[in-house]
Amino acid sequence: MRYGEAASAPLEDLDDMHKNLQNILIDYSPNDIFNMDETGLYWKMETNCTLSTGPGKKLMLINVN
């Protein structure tokens, strides 16, 4: 079972959509094509909430490289 964005993707139309996108992008230089989702539109927006509910302990951060 799929949830979220994966559930909303029309898989039966994927090949046609891919060809359509290629036809649209053929007139553009690869330097002018960007991959951006909806979160990229709001990179400067201030948050209106926080995960913190008050003073507390600092968690140990683990660097995963």
C-alpha positions in Angstrom: 0.0 0.0 0.0 1.3 3.5 -0.9 0.8 6.6 1.1 1.5 10.4 0.6 3.0 11.6 -2.7 3.7 8.0 -3.9 0.0 7.2 -3.7 -0.9 10.3 -5.8 1.5 9.5 -8.7 -0.4 8.3 -11.8 1.9 5.4 -12.7 0.0 4.5 -15.8 0.7 7.9 -17.3 4.3 8.1 -16.2 5.9 7.3 -19.6 3.7 9.9 -21.4 4.4 12.5 -18.8 8.2 11.8 -19.0 8.1 12.2 -22.8 6.1 15.4 -22.5 8.6 16.9 -20.0 11.5 16.0 -22.3 9.7 17.8 -25.2 9.2 20.9 -23.0 12.8 21.0 -21.8 14.4 20.4 -25.2 14.5 24.2 -25.8 16.4 24.9 -22.6 20.0 24.6 -21.7 20.8 22.1 -18.9 22.3 25.1 -17.0 18.8 26.7 -16.9 16.9 23.6 -15.6 16.6 23.3 -11.8 15.1 20.5 -9.6 12.9 22.2 -7.0 10.1 21.0 -4.9 7.5 23.1 -3.1 9.7 23.6 0.0 12.2 25.5 -2.2 9.7 28.2 -2.6 9.6 29.1 1.1 13.3 29.0 2.0 13.2 32.5 3.5 9.9 32.2 5.3 10.0 32.6 9.0 8.6 29.7 11.1 5.4 30.2 13.0 6.0 27.3 15.4 8.8 25.5 17.1 9.5 21.9 18.3 10.7 23.2 21.7 8.1 23.5 24.5 10.4 25.2 26.9 13.8 24.9 28.5 15.2 21.4 28.4 18.3 19.3 28.0 20.5 19.6 24.9 20.5 16.3 23.0 23.8 14.8 21.8 24.1 15.3 18.1 25.6 12.4 16.1 27.5 13.2 12.9 26.6 10.7 10.2 29.2 10.7 7.5 
